[in-house]
């Protein structure tokens, strides 16, 4: 079974704050912290409160593009 998650607008690769990532990925701050902690050695810290385009791309490669089709376990 597949599930389609739709965004209000298309995904744009640009610098994002933590709060913007939460909203974009539709996750809670708690989930975001756990996800980013797992990526921390390679990801690094946000600069000036924003994740760079390279960091956002790294996060998206790890957890998927918002709005993509995902497989659900039956």
N, C-alpha and C positions, 0 to 999 in steps of 0.2 A: 504494500500500500504506500502511496506517496502523498505528501502534503505540500501544498503550494503556499508560501508565505508572501503576501504582497506588501509592498511599501507604498506609502502615500505619494512618494516621488522617487525617481530613479536614483540609484546609488551614485554618488559623486566622490571620486578619490581626491581628498583635500585634507589639510590638517584639521583634526577634531579634538575637542576637550573631552575629558572623561565623561562629563554630563551628556555631551552630544553623542558620544559612543553608546551610552546607556539607552538613550532615546532611539537612536538609529537601529541598534541591534535588538531593541525591545527586551532588555535584560535589566535586572536590578543591580545596584552598586555592589552588593555582596557577590553576585555571580561574576561581575566584571573584575573585581579584585582577585577572585580565584583564578579566572582565566589569565589575567595579566601576570599573576604571580608565577604561573606555569611557564610563561614565555619570557620571564624577567631577564635571564642571562643574555639572551639574544636581542631582546626588545629594547632594553635601556629605559631611561626615565623620560617623561615628556619635557620638552623645552619650553619654558615660559607658559606652562599650563596646557600646552597643546602637543599632541602626538604629530610628528612629521608625516608627510605623505608616505615615506618609506616605512615608518612604523605602522601606519594604518594599513598599508598593503600587507605587511607581515601578519598583522592581526587577522585580516580578511583571509589570507592564505591558510591560516591555521584553523579558523572557525567558520569560514564560508561567507559568501556575499549575501547580504540581506536581500530577500526577495527571490532567492533561488529555490528550486524544487529540492526537497529533502526526502529521503527514505525514512519511513517510520517502521519500527519493529512491530510485527503482527502480534 
